[in-house]
Amino acid sequence: PGSIPRRGPRRERAPRDLRRGLVLPLAAACFVLVVMGQTKYGPPVVMGSEDIMGPKAHGTCTQPVQHDLRFGCDAKTADRICCFNRHYAEHSGYAWGTSWPTEIPEEPINYYDSVSGKQLFRAPVGRTKAEFLKESKAHGWPSFRDAEVNWEHVRVLGDGETVSVDGTHLG
């Protein structure tokens, strides 16, 4: 009498020793994942410093994107995403509103920085065109694997942002 009944099924709890044993490993994992927002990736990924994305003449870029972009991509949208943005991309599925899915050949082709013109990616490599398109569609935009990245011109920052060495935001 006088006690408040519990609602719903009663949860089983791990033994106290097991719960105590999990605290330190979980705290350590959180520390590793969160410390200064930095993440390290193994080879072949090449990490870059935040300085790459410092202010330049045109946002994070030295100049606007080229006007005659491949596959009918909109230069104004590309400029906003690549040079004046650090966290977002074009809307999911944007590439399927361009000629990209139908124009890419079966064999690998090069993809270039829309600002500098440097080659950033070569795809598909180690997969078929159909696999490349399927994976890209699932992600919402062209999705490049590590083997398809030209690490001479691409860097990944500590927070996971992918950029060109010239300051073009890639994802």
Phi, psi and chi 1 to 4 in degrees:
 res  aa     phi    psi   chi1   chi2   chi3   chi4
   1 PRO       -  143.9    2.5   -3.0      -      -
   2 GLY    83.1   -8.1      -      -      -      -
   3 SER   -89.9  151.2   66.4      -      -      -
   4 ILE   -90.9  123.8  -58.9  172.6      -      -
   5 PRO   -69.1  144.3   21.6  -26.9      -      -
   6 ARG   -76.2  146.7  -70.5 -177.4  175.7 -106.5
   7 ARG  -103.1  144.5  -66.3 -178.6 -172.2 -141.4
   8 GLY    77.9  176.0      -      -      -      -
   9 PRO   -69.8  148.9   23.1  -29.9      -      -
  10 ARG   -79.5  130.6 -172.0  174.6  179.4  137.7
  11 ARG   -81.2  140.4  -96.8 -172.0  -26.8  156.2
  12 GLU   -84.6  139.6  -63.4 -126.4   -1.5      -
  13 ARG  -110.4  147.3  -65.9 -176.0   71.1  169.0
  14 ALA   -67.3  150.7      -      -      -      -
  15 PRO   -56.0  147.5  -18.6   25.9      -      -
  16 ARG   -53.0  -42.3  172.7  167.5  -95.9  146.5
  17 ASP   -62.6  -39.4  -69.6  -18.0      -      -
  18 LEU   -67.5  -42.2  179.0   59.3      -      -
  19 ARG   -61.6  -43.7  -76.1 -177.5  -73.6  163.3
  20 ARG   -62.5  -38.7  -79.8 -171.0 -171.5  143.3
  21 GLY   -66.9  -23.2      -      -      -      -
  22 LEU   -86.5  -22.5  -71.7  175.1      -      -
  23 VAL   -60.1  -51.2  170.7      -      -      -
  24 LEU   -64.4  -49.5 -175.0   56.5      -      -
  25 PRO   -60.1  -39.4  -24.2   32.1      -      -
  26 LEU   -66.9  -41.6  -72.8  174.7      -      -
  27 ALA   -63.3  -41.5      -      -      -      -
  28 ALA   -64.8  -41.8      -      -      -      -
  29 ALA   -62.3  -43.5      -      -      -      -
  30 CYS   -62.8  -41.0  -71.8      -      -      -
  31 PHE   -61.2  -46.3  177.8   77.2      -      -
  32 VAL   -62.9  -40.7  168.2      -      -      -
  33 LEU   -74.6  -27.8  -68.9  172.8      -      -
  34 VAL  -106.2  -22.5  175.7      -      -      -
  35 VAL   -50.9  113.8  168.4      -      -      -
  36 MET    54.9   19.8  -62.4  176.8   62.5      -
  37 GLY    63.7   18.6      -      -      -      -
  38 GLN   -96.6  139.0  -61.3  -62.8  -57.8      -
  39 THR  -127.4  143.1  -56.6      -      -      -
  40 LYS  -113.0  137.3  -60.1  -80.7 -175.1 -171.5
  41 TYR  -117.2  146.7  -60.5   92.2      -      -
  42 GLY   -80.2  173.9      -      -      -      -
  43 PRO   -57.1  145.6  -20.9   30.0      -      -
  44 PRO   -91.1    3.3   35.8  -37.3      -      -
  45 VAL   -58.6  135.8  174.4      -      -      -
  46 VAL  -109.5  118.7  178.5      -      -      -
  47 MET   -78.5  151.5  -60.1  -60.5  -69.0      -
  48 GLY  -127.9  165.3      -      -      -      -
  49 SER   -95.5  158.8   74.9      -      -      -
  50 GLU   -60.1  -23.3 -170.9   63.9   32.7      -
  51 ASP   -56.9  -29.8  -63.5  -16.9      -      -
  52 ILE   -54.5  -36.3  -66.0  169.9      -      -
  53 MET   -97.5   18.1  -61.6  -55.9  -77.0      -
  54 GLY   -65.7  160.5      -      -      -      -
  55 PRO   -57.9  138.0  -18.6   28.6      -      -
  56 LYS  -133.4 -169.6  -62.7  178.0 -172.1   66.6
  57 ALA   -60.7  -28.0      -      -      -      -
  58 HIS  -135.9   75.3 -169.7   75.3      -      -
  59 GLY    71.4 -124.3      -      -      -      -
  60 THR   -92.1    1.1   60.4      -      -      -
  61 CYS  -109.5  161.1  -56.7      -      -      -
  62 THR   -81.9  -18.7   56.8      -      -      -
  63 GLN  -159.2  167.2   61.3 -167.0   14.0      -
  64 PRO   -66.9  164.8  -16.1   26.5      -      -
  65 VAL   -66.0  159.1  -60.4      -      -      -
  66 GLN   -64.1  149.7  -59.1  166.5   30.2      -
  67 HIS   -82.6  -32.9  -70.2  -74.8      -      -
  68 ASP   -98.4   75.1 -169.5   19.3      -      -
  69 LEU   -79.3  149.7  -63.6  176.2      -      -
  70 ARG   -65.1  152.4 -160.9  172.1 -171.0 -177.0
  71 PHE    64.9   15.2  -51.8  120.5      -      -
  72 GLY    74.8   23.2      -      -      -      -
  73 CYS   -69.1  143.9  -66.7      -      -      -
  74 ASP   -78.1  121.4  179.1   65.9      -      -
  75 ALA   -64.8  -36.3      -      -      -      -
  76 LYS   -65.5  -44.2 -175.8  177.1  177.3 -176.8
  77 THR   -63.8  -45.4  -60.4      -      -      -
  78 ALA   -61.2  -41.1      -      -      -      -
  79 ASP   -63.9  -43.7 -166.0   57.5      -      -
  80 ARG   -62.9  -43.8  179.5  176.0   42.8   81.4
  81 ILE   -72.7  -44.2  -62.4  -61.4      -      -
  82 CYS   -80.0  -32.0  -65.9      -      -      -
  83 CYS  -114.7  -17.7  -60.4      -      -      -
  84 PHE  -129.0   38.4  -65.0   96.3      -      -
  85 ASN  -156.1  141.1  163.5   58.5      -      -
  86 ARG  -124.4   -9.9  -65.0  -68.0  -51.8  -82.4
  87 HIS  -129.6  -10.1  -57.3  -72.5      -      -
  88 TYR  -126.4  177.8  -56.9  100.7      -      -
  89 ALA  -139.5 -178.6      -      -      -      -
  90 GLU   -60.8  161.6   66.4  -81.4    5.9      -
  91 HIS   -62.5  148.4   66.1   82.0      -      -
  92 SER   -56.4  130.9  179.9      -      -      -
  93 GLY    92.4   -3.4      -      -      -      -
  94 TYR   -51.5  -42.9  174.0   83.7      -      -
  95 ALA   -59.6  -27.3      -      -      -      -
  96 TRP   -80.1   -4.4  -80.7  -96.3      -      -
  97 GLY   -96.2    3.5      -      -      -      -
  98 THR  -111.6 -178.1   69.9      -      -      -
  99 SER   -84.8   -0.6   62.7      -      -      -
 100 TRP   -51.8  -51.6  175.0   72.2      -      -
 101 PRO   -62.0  -30.2  -17.3   27.7      -      -
 102 THR   -93.3  -21.0   57.7      -      -      -
 103 GLU   -91.0  -21.8  -82.3 -169.4   35.1      -
 104 ILE   -71.4  137.5   60.5  171.1      -      -
 105 PRO   -81.2  176.6   29.3  -33.8      -      -
 106 GLU   -68.9  -37.0  -69.0  -68.1  -29.4      -
 107 GLU   -83.5  157.9   65.0  -83.4   -6.8      -
 108 PRO   -59.3  142.7  -22.8   32.9      -      -
 109 ILE  -128.6  161.0   61.7  168.4      -      -
 110 ASN   -88.9  145.4  -66.7  -29.5      -      -
 111 TYR  -120.1  135.3  -67.1   83.1      -      -
 112 TYR  -116.6  153.7  -60.3   90.8      -      -
 113 ASP   -62.0  126.3 -173.7  -36.9      -      -
 114 SER   -70.1  -11.8   58.9      -      -      -
 115 VAL  -100.9  -58.6  176.4      -      -      -
 116 SER   -85.8  -23.1   71.5      -      -      -
 117 GLY    83.6    2.3      -      -      -      -
 118 LYS   -73.1  144.9  -67.0  177.3 -179.5  174.6
 119 GLN   -72.4  124.2 -172.6 -134.3  -28.6      -
 120 LEU  -107.2  -36.2  -57.4  177.1      -      -
 121 PHE  -138.9  157.4  -52.9  100.9      -      -
 122 ARG  -139.9  117.3  179.9  166.5  179.6   78.3
 123 ALA  -149.4  156.6      -      -      -      -
 124 PRO   -81.8  142.9   28.1  -31.3      -      -
 125 VAL  -125.6  124.9  172.1      -      -      -
 126 GLY    76.0   14.3      -      -      -      -
 127 ARG  -158.9  164.8   56.9 -177.1  167.5  166.2
 128 THR   -83.5  167.8   65.5      -      -      -
 129 LYS   -59.1  -42.3  171.8 -173.4  172.6  179.8
 130 ALA   -61.4  -42.0      -      -      -      -
 131 GLU   -65.8  -41.1  -68.5  167.3  -31.1      -
 132 PHE   -60.4  -47.5  176.9   41.3      -      -
 133 LEU   -66.6  -40.0  -71.6  172.2      -      -
 134 LYS   -63.6  -46.2 -179.2  178.9  179.2 -177.4
 135 GLU   -65.7  -40.7 -169.7  171.1  -43.6      -
 136 SER   -63.8  -42.5  -65.6      -      -      -
 137 LYS   -63.4  -39.8 -172.8  148.1 -167.8  147.6
 138 ALA   -63.2  -34.1      -      -      -      -
 139 HIS   -84.2  -21.8  -70.6  131.5      -      -
 140 GLY   100.9   -9.4      -      -      -      -
 141 TRP  -159.4  167.5   35.9   76.6      -      -
 142 PRO   -51.3  130.3  -29.0   37.2      -      -
 143 SER  -118.7  115.3 -178.9      -      -      -
 144 PHE  -104.5  136.7  -59.1   96.4      -      -
 145 ARG   -86.9  164.0  -65.9 -179.6  178.5  174.5
 146 ASP   -52.4  -41.6  -71.1  -12.5      -      -
 147 ALA   -67.9  -14.4      -      -      -      -
 148 GLU   -97.1   -2.2  -62.5  167.7  -32.3      -
 149 VAL   -93.8  135.6  179.4      -      -      -
 150 ASN   -89.2   94.1  179.4   -6.1      -      -
 151 TRP   -68.3   -7.4  -66.9  108.2      -      -
 152 GLU   -68.3  -29.3 -177.4  179.0  -18.5      -
 153 HIS  -120.4    1.3  -58.5  -60.6      -      -
 154 VAL  -122.3  140.3  175.9      -      -      -
 155 ARG  -133.2  154.2  -62.4  -68.2 -178.1  -92.8
 156 VAL  -115.2  127.5  176.1      -      -      -
 157 LEU   -84.5  168.3  -55.8 -175.3      -      -
 158 GLY   -57.8  -28.4      -      -      -      -
 159 ASP   -90.5    4.7   64.2   -2.6      -      -
 160 GLY    96.5   -7.3      -      -      -      -
 161 GLU   -64.2  134.6 -179.4 -177.6    8.8      -
 162 THR  -103.7  130.7  -57.0      -      -      -
 163 VAL  -140.3  162.2  -58.0      -      -      -
 164 SER   -84.9  161.4   79.1      -      -      -
 165 VAL   -64.4  -14.9  -65.3      -      -      -
 166 ASP   -95.2    0.3  -61.9  -55.8      -      -
 167 GLY    98.8   13.2      -      -      -      -
 168 THR   -82.8  123.9  -54.0      -      -      -
 169 HIS   -71.1  125.7  171.1   81.3      -      -
 170 LEU  -110.9  -24.4  -55.9  172.7      -      -
 171 GLY   164.1      -      -      -      -      -
